[in-house]
């Protein structure tokens, strides 16, 4: 069984390379610090440090044990935090990263309810258009689109179906397409090359059609800019029905589904978070997000 005072003493000297500096930092007498390291070496039956010039450096055993020492101290800190949370109101800092398309349309007003419910929580809300690759334990991400293995827990919240949209003004000038094979005659508004490899459109009565979009004269990297460009009559583009309906509530009549029934595979909406023990504030945020999922997301399913 290890003594955590001894482990702390060793870990700090590994950082400073000096008994004097570590003793000052830990608020201990130099003799006490030296004794704790000696006791740890006796317990392990291995020398962990040796002196070189005016600095203490690790032996081979010290280098090896330092990794385990760091893990043991981290586990002890996490266990103390978890036990403390049981005695206290949910509090602390947490980060929520949301795909830019969902931030305002879904969470802008709902997040106030979470903060009112947990007044001691400090939330950082960030938007991003690229999926995460790693996250710390007090961080949660909501992603729209395909995901890949990234070392994170992936929980499906639902799907967004999509269709082809244009503004009435654009269609008055360019004409309403009757079949996807007419799309090559129209201006295409691209979102980060999302259809650059071809777009498979399916219809319940007319089967499948693979559309190869023409080169877009306007390419954007944000969903909001994409919707705005289509509403400003720049051309036809692929939009999520749910997001378009949200916009239409505030700007009615700006967008029309110009090829109803022709749709690509729905986009998955995924909740990503770290594996392992979740702090109470992270657990509370995850539960809140699950409770806020619109019914329309659950009624749409992927057809792959």
Phi, psi and omega in degrees: 000131183270149173266121185289338173294321178291319179297318179297319179299312180297314182299321182289320179293327175299328180281316185270331185072015185213129175295320183297310182294320179293321179298318178295318182294320183271354181070038182239158170290146181300324180293323179294317180297316179298320181294321180296320178291321178297320179295322178294318178296321178294319180298322181272346183058036180213137171288134182255334183228151173219155183270134174226114187058236182257022186225145173270128178236155183284147168282179177300319178294324179295318178298317181294314184289334183301322178299314179292322179300315180298318180295319180297316180294322178295318178296321179296318180295319180294321180293322178294321179295318181295318180292323179295324181296330180294334184266348190238164172294149179300126184205174176108179183269145176210148181245132175241117177255130185231140174304138185305330181290338186255346188301304183278321185290334185245310193258348187307315181267327184295328185294335176299323180295322179294316180293324177292327180287329182232080188294345180262005177270137176251112186254131171254117181256121181235148175251151177204153182247010176235140182292149180285156175248336175204155182212152175275171190296334180256047180218140181227144180228139174245117186246141176249116180126178180299149177238164176227171180295119184226016179077014180241153173293130182240117183240120183284127178264333181162199182218153172245121174281157185227160177210177181264125186235152174208168177273153177303322182296319178296317183292329176297324182276313187266344182092153180272121178292144180256342181210151180303337180291350177271353184294335179295343179272002185244159174288137183246131177256118189257142174250099177051041177064029185295339179240022185294335181262018182097150184234115179275115179254137181238146178227138184298334182251331188252007176080210185251152175213128178265118183257125175259101185299143174291164178300130183275132176281346178225114178242132183234160182245005178234138181301319181299318178293325180297310179297317180299318181297319179292319179294334179273013174072030178281341181156198180258144179209168183265121182229152174286134181301318184296317179294321180295319179297322177298317180294320182297335177298329182257335181227069185297142175083004183275338184227141180231135172286104191273349174223068184301139181096335178269115185218147172276182177298136179300154178271128177285148174247123190234137174265122181243135178202163185292149174289166174092195183296135177254135174296162181298324180291324177292317179299318180297319180293318179299316179296321179296314181298319178298323182287343184262004182292123179297148180300328182297330179292327184278336181279345177267136179230151179287142181250053179246000000 
